Amino acid sequence: MKALRRADWQNRLGGRLLDRIEASPSASDYKAALWRARLYLVVTPGPELVRAALDGFPPAVRDLCAAAPFFRFAARGGGGFYPDRNEIWLAAGVETYESRAQVVLSARHELFHYVCWNHPRYRADEDRDFPALRRAIAESRADIGSRTRYREWLLGSFMLQGDHANIVEYFADIPTIFRDPSELPRSIADYFAPLIVG
């Protein structure tokens, strides 16, 4: 893959145009025309996305990710964390074709894959196929009934992802989606506490 970059002035101009498009009742038609031309109106640089995605997270998490190799590439959607290179690649089309809010969430998800791979505590768990996380999930069953949002996400979103509903994706989803640990079963909140609240 080749990294795609935009100058600040291009992003500012593209952002104004994107705001007008998204406010239009014909937004989907405009976006279809943009995609035919393979245009990306806003391509937020990796370092800026890292800062936005981790705003409010504990300093240790922000510090760990500050130097994360984070690149954008020419595609409408998709991307991922590549552990063989320890790099994050995210499609340049997320802002234009999904939303600017979504690009922050997508970046956060990939950054938590990076955290898992680079944080000594969580990397040790991943290297053994997540026994500590699996134990926390097993223990959470007694507490799941009182955690409505978590239960609805788990059964209504996560489990419907098919092959993508695996322990590695679960790890990245929890701190991405649940900023308030009180929404999580206690055992899961405890496992993720260093990443969510410090």
Summary of the structure (lengths in Angstrom):
residues: 198
radius of gyration: 18.1
end to end distance: 34.9
largest distance: 52.9
contacts: 572
relative contact order: 0.11
helix: 64%
strand: 7%
